[in-house]
Amino acid sequence: MKNIKCRYLYDDGKVAENKEIVCKDGKVLEVKDCEAPFDVECLSAAFFDTHINGGEEYYLTESNSAEAIEDIFQSSVKTGTFYVLPTLITSSQENILKGIGVMKKYMADHQESGVLGLHLEGPFLNPEKRGAHLAKYVRKPTDQEIDEILEAGKNVIQIWTIAPEQFTAEQIEKIKSAGVTISFGHSNATFDQAQTGFEQGVTLVTHLFNAMSGLHHRKPGLVGAALSNAKVWAPIIPDGKHVQYGAVKAAYKAKGEKLFIISDALFLGRKKLEFQWEEFDAKLVNGEYVNSEGNLAGSAISVGEAVKNMVEEVGVTLPEAIEMATLRPATAVGLEHKVGRIAKGYPAVFTVFDQSLENFEVLK
């Protein structure tokens, strides 16, 4: 890649003007001052989505194929997001192990892609908070199932969403010791149950507010535990539908630098109007996917749209909104030494945009 001159460079929660990124062999060599003309108006490290279920065409859990993973990646790139954790949701043990194997082979065959691993969401969730996950597959874990998933998922699973109340402390420790980032979600955990897990070293929740025990002044639940614990990262879906913007503002006030953006998109591009997989169904209604039970089944927004919403609807500054899509998700999953910054040795992969925040593109 040739050197790039930008009018505004967004990095590490700050903005700098008139910068040139010197690149060599696919890496950033240095960042230095420059003068007009500029190649692009605004530039940041490439966006990172840690929770995305499908691309424009394929839904990963149903298709369970390299084509589905590539669709998620390429569809994300179209919207300005390069790094992704395709998400495999609650299904049979056979399907989960197959999906892990497909991801392992894809990553070996596509080492230059932005697919950094798998987000396994389920199947060991609380049936009371399953959301759109199929009830027949939601279950308590056995030691054998955990061992099989961890063995197959070595160096593949980046995040594993679990309901802590379904696990023993020993089982949680086993997952943690395997180097997998545990996230609490689809959970009806009490405040104390959640805090016990956080004390074990869990530092992430799954889509804050959605599919978790809510905040009540006498029962603070998982929401209260996440908001009050300064060590816990909280990804949020800022589409105004999964979380009303007033609640996003409250979360921002409570979590500060620990709040970041995810899409949790069922499909990107709003081209897929209806979807059916086994008993899982979804229709695109008023910009969101809803199933026949009336439950939210995933969003339709991109990370770029989420950035725009954080600025225009929540009042977050643009530098901080960009950080919510780059460095913060990378740090939440322990990848901040690889992606999320524009600094010497980091990949020369960027998201470029203008100040209208209407279009985001990947520059590589």
N, C-alpha and C positions, 0 to 999 in steps of 0.2 A: 504493500500500500504506500502511496505517496504521502508526503506530509500534508496536514490539513490545517487550514487557517479558519478560525471561527471568531465571530463577533462576541459571542458570549459562551463561556465554558462553565458548565455546571458540574461541580465535583465536591464530594464530602460536605454537602449541605451549604455550599457557598457558591457564589458566581464571580467569575473574573472576566475582564474584557480584553479583547485583542490578543488572543493566544494562538500559537501555532503548536500542534502536536507533531513531534518528530517521530516517525515510525520506521522500524527496520525488522525484517523477517517476521512480520505479524505481531510484533510487540511494540509497546510504547518505549521510546528511547529517552525522550525528555519533553518538557513543556516549556515554551519560551515566549517572550513578548513578540508581537508582530504588528504590522500596519495593514490597512486596507490595500487592495481588495481582499475580501474574504470568500472562502469556498462555501461556507454555510453560516447561517445566522446563529443558531443555538446548537450546542453539542453536549452530550453527557456520556458517561459509561453506558454500555448497552443495558437496557431494561431486563429485569429478571422476574419471572412469574413462577412462584413456588407451588401454585395450585391451579391446574388447568386440566379439564377432563376430555376435551375434544378439540378438533380443528374445524375447518369449514365443512368437512364431509364425514370424518370418522369419529366415533366415540371409543376411547381406548378400551374400556372394560368389556364392551361388546365385541369389538373387532380383534383385540389382543394380537396385533400384528405390527410388523415393522412399518407397513403402510400407514397405520394409524399414528404411530409415533412421528413419522416424517410429516404427516398432515398437520399434526399439532405444531411441530417446529416451523414448517414453512408458513402456515397460517399466522403464527405468532410474528414471524419475521415481517410479514406484510403489514402488520400493525405497529412495527417499531420495537418489538421485543425479541431479543436474540436468545437469552438463556431461559430455559424452562425445566420444570419438573413435571412431566406428564403424570396424571393422577389415575391410579387404579383403585376403584372403590370396592365396597363389600360385594363379595361373590363367593363361589365355592372355593375350597382349598385347592382343588385341581386347577381352576381358572387363575387363581392368584399365582400359583407356582409356574404355570405356563406364562403368565404375563411377565413375571420376573425374568424368566429365561429369554423371552423375546427382547426385553429391554437390555439384558446383558449382551446379547448378540448384536443388537443395534448399536450400542455404545462402542463395542469393539470394531464394528464395521464403519462407524461414522465419527471418528475421533475429532474431526474438525467442526462438528455441529455444536449447537448450543444446548443440547440435551445433556444435563448434568446428573441425571439419575431419576429415580422413581419416587413419587409420593404415594405411599400406600395408605389409603383412607378406609380403615376398617380391616377386617370384618368384626373385630371385637369391640362393639359399640353397645351403648345402652338402647334397647328397643324403644324406650319411651322418647328418645331423642334421635331416632334414626333418620328423620326427615324423609328424603326420597329414596333412601337405601332400602333394598328389598328385605322385608321382614324375615323371609325364609332363610336368609343367609346371615342375619345378625345373630351373634352367639357369644358365649363366654369362651375364653381361650383354654386350650389344653397345653400342657408343656410340650407335647409332641408337635402340635401345630406351630407353636412359637419357634421351636428348634428347626423345623423344616423351612419355615420362612426365613429365619436368620441365616441358615446355611446356604440356601439358594440365593438370598439377597445380598450376600457379602459384596461390598463395593458397588452396589446397585441402588439399594434403598437409602435415600437421603432423609426422608421424613416418614414416620409411621404415626398416623392418627389413631389414638386409642381412647376408650373411656376408662379412666383410672379405677373407678369403682368395680370394674369387671376383672381387675388384675390383683394378684398378690404383690407385695413389695418386692419379693424375690424375682417375680416375673418381670417387673419393671426394671429392676437392676440388671437382669440378663440382657434385655434389649439395649439398655443404655451402654452396657459394657461391650456390646458388639459394634459400637460406634455409630449407631443410628440415632438421629435426632427424634426424640419422642415429642408428639404434640397431643395435648388433651383436647378432645372434641367429640361431638355427638354423645354428650355426657350429661348425666343428671347428678353429677357429683355435688356433695355438700361443700361448703367453704372449707371445712376442716380436711375433707378428703383431698381436695385440690391442693391445699397448702402442704399436706403431707407429701404429695407427689413432687411439688416444687422444692421441698426441702431435700428430696432425693436427687435433685439436680435437673429436673425437667424445667425447661425455660421457654416453652412455646405452647400456644393454643391454636386451634383451628377455627378460622373465620369467626372472629370475635362477635358475640351476641347470638349468632345463628346456631341452632341445634345444641344449646348448652343451657344448664340451669341458670336462670336469670337473677338479676339483682333485686332483692327485696330487703327492706331494712332489718327484718328479723331472720331472713334466710339469704345471705349474700351470694351463695352459689358459686359456680365456676366463673361467672362474669365478675362478681365481686372479688374473688381471689385473684383473677388475672389483672384487674384494674389496680388492685392495691399492692401488688408485688412488683417491686421495681426491677427485678431480674427477668421478668417474663416478657417475651416478645408477643405482640398481638397483631396479626394480619387482619385486615378488614376489607370487605367488599363495598366500595363507595359508589354504589349505583343508585342510591336513593330508594331502592326497593328491598334489597336484603337488609339494609340498615338505613333508617331514616336519617337525613343529614344532621338533625339535631343530636341524635345519638352518636354520630361520627364525631361531631364537635366535642361532645362530652368525653368520648374516648381519647380524643387528641389532647384534651386538657389533662386527663388522668395519666395517660401513658407517655406523652411527649415523644422522646426520641426512640421509644420502643414500639411505636405504631408504624406499620408498613402496609403496602398495597398488595392485594392479590386480585386476580380476575375471578377465579372459580368458575370460569366459563364452561358451560355444557358444550356449546359450539361457538366458534368465532364467526364474525361476518354477517350474522343474522340471515343466512341463506337457508338454513335448515329450520323449517316451520313446524314440523312434527317429528317425533321420534318414538320408537318402540323397541325395547329390548326385554324379552321375557315379560314380567309384569311391570317393568319400569317404563313409564310413558311420560312424555313431555310435549307441551305445545308452547310456542312463542306467543305470549300474550302481553301487550303493552311493554315490550322491551325486556321481558323476563321469561324464563322457562318455568312452567308450572305443570304439575302432574294432575291426574284425575282426582286425587284426594285433596287437591288444593294446596299441597306443599310446594315450596320453592324447589326447583330441581336443578338449579345452576343459573349463573348469570349469562348475559350475552355481551358483556363489555370487554374491552381490551385494557391492558395496563395503561396505555396512552390515554384512553378515555377516563380511566380512574384518576390519573394525574390531573387532567383538566377539571374533573369534578372536585378534587381536593382543593384546587386553587379557587375555582369559581363558586362552589357551593359551601365549602367548609371554611374558606378564608386562610388556608395554609399558604405560605410564600412559595413561589415556584422553586427556589433552590431546595427547600425542605421537601416539597412534593416529589422532586426528582430523586432525592436521597431515599425516599420511601419506596422507590421503584428500582433502586440500584444497590447501594451499600447496605441498607438495613436488611433486606431479605438475604443478601449474601452473608451478612454477619449472623443472622438468626440461625442459619444452618451450617455455620462454621466454614464458609467458603470465601470469607473476606480477603484471604491471602491470594485468591485466584481471580476473582471477578469483583465488580462493583466500584472500581476506582479508575481514575486516569492518572497513572503514575508509572515510573520506570519499571519495566518488566511485566506490566499487566497487558492483557490482550488488546491489540489495536482493533477493537470492535466497539462501535459507538451507536448511540441513538441520536438522530438529528431531527430538528423541528424548528418551527418559527414561533413567535410569541403569541400567535393566535391559538396555538395548541390544537389545531384542527388536524394536522397530519404529522405522523411520526414515522421515520424510516430508519432502517438499519444501514450503517455504513461500515463496510469491512474491507 
